[in-house]
Amino acid sequence: MAHIASRTLSPAGRSAVGPALFTRIAVAFAVWRQRRALAGLPDHLRRDVGLTDAEIDREARRHLWDVPDHWRF
């Protein structure tokens, strides 16, 4: 008889993995979108934000999973 791995089910009978996975994907997409927007700022807005071009470029090149600890769950 083959062993079948079981999933943890929520009280409603749905997989508990789904919502957490969806949330992680949504956060990763939001991080990607924000970093792209930051990299695309015109010069006058970059100065207004108070970051140097090097700081903005470094932030824009960071990986999706490279976020502050307080963003993680």
N, C-alpha and C positions, 0 to 999 in steps of 0.2 A: 504494500500500500504506500503510495506516495505521500510525503509530508507536505501539507499545505500551510503556508505561513498565514497567520491570522492578523488582521488589523485591529487596532483599538477602535471601538465604535463609541460615538457619543450617545447620550441618553436617547436621542431621537433616532438612533440606528444608522446615522451617517458616519462616514470615515472622519476621524478627528484630524487627519493629515491635510485634507483639502483646504480649509480656511487658512491655516497657518502658511501653507505653501502659496496660496493666492496672495496673502498679505506680503510675503517676502518678495514675490515677483512684482507686486505693485510698488513696493518701496524701492526696489532696484530700478524699476522703470522711472520713477520720480527722480531718483538720484541722477540717473543718466540724463534725463531731460533738463534738470537744473544745471548740471555741469556743462551741457551743450549751450544752454542759454547764456551762462556766464562767459563762456569762451567766445560767443558771438556778439558780445556787447561792443558798441562803438567806443572809440577812445574817450569821448567826453563822459560817457557813463562809467567807464572803467575808473576814471579819475574820481568820479562822484562816489563810487563804492569805497574808494580808499585803498585799493589793492594795486600792486604793481603788475605789469604784464607778466613777469616771471611767476608771481604768486597765482595769477589766474591760469596761466598755462599749466602749472604744476597741479592745480586742483582739477583742471579739465582732463588731465591724463590719468588721474587716479582710477583704480578699478572700482566696479560697482559695489563690491563687498567691502571696500575700504571706506568705512563710514565711522563716525564717532560712536563710542560705546553706548551712549544714551539713546541712539537710534535703534539699537539692536533689541530684540525681544526674545 
